[in-house]
Amino acid sequence: MKRTFDPAILEMMDRPQLVSPELERDLERIRQLNRWFGSYGLVLSFMRRWITPRSHARIVDLATGSGDIPRLLVDYARKVDAQVAIDALDRQSSTLEIASKLSADYPEISYREGNILEWSPTETYDIALCTLALHHFSNEDAVRVLRRCRELSRRFVLVSDLRRGFFLKAGVCLLTALIFREPMTRFDARLSAQRAFSFSEMRDLAVGAGWTNFGHKSFRFARQAIWLERNLPGSRCHSFQSSSNSLETSRSRRNAVKYKTHKQLCHC
């Protein structure tokens, strides 16, 4: 099953529009899907390593939507007594208006209107996030997004998205037939399932964007993530390699052990 992407067909939530009950309901449905089907848990599994007690972090969340991921991060940071400042970027002014209302009690979040591929902040960040947005782009632009994420953060990058396959397509069809039946949610969800990248395609995008020593893992509910962890002088973060690099490292170590054993036997 190949990925299909027609730039002339936009998801309904991506089309220019004013704030409406339909848009607010659709964004609420997305928040429910994020909560129930693993996106919150996926992001938090990384933040528990990257946002440590009493630490400080500047964070950018790209294609933030209604801002549920930034609010999730602030809630976690408050629990561990960490200080965070989050810039949340989205191209839709109406979506940002809804996000701002939902974030009235979150002064740590600053919402910015802009295009990921064109936006140029004055400083880099400690953490760059992009959640469930990569499938909105063509292959070429998705590579540019990943390259941009790497440029925006000096330490940590996390890009998570859907993982195309039978279970994603079947699950989306079932959910939008029985539960999430609103026209906007149904149309966008089914289109997203077609546009999602497979596991191997996601890895190829990262390689094409110049990512090296990156992590890549599949998660429950047809999710996947790629990430970068770059060590800084005096930092305690750990580098993770991609699965292919890790396999190559393991093979090298095994070969080294075999060579050493063979050499010892020859001297006996």
Buried (B, 14 or more C-beta within 10 A) or exposed (E): EEBEBEEEEEBBBBEEBEBEEBBBEBBBBBBBBBEEBBBBBBBBBBBEEBBBEEBEBBBBBBBBBBBBBBBBBBEBBEEEEBEBBBBBBBBBEBBBBBBBEBBEEBEBBBBBEBEBEEBEEEEEBBBBBBBBBBBBBEEEBBBBBBBBBBBBBBBBBBBBBBBBBEEBBEBBBEBBEEEBEBEBBBBBBBBBBBBBBBBEBBBBBBBBBEBEEBBBBEBEBBBBBBBBBBEEEEEEBEEBBBBEBBEEEEEEEEEEEEEEEEEEEEEE
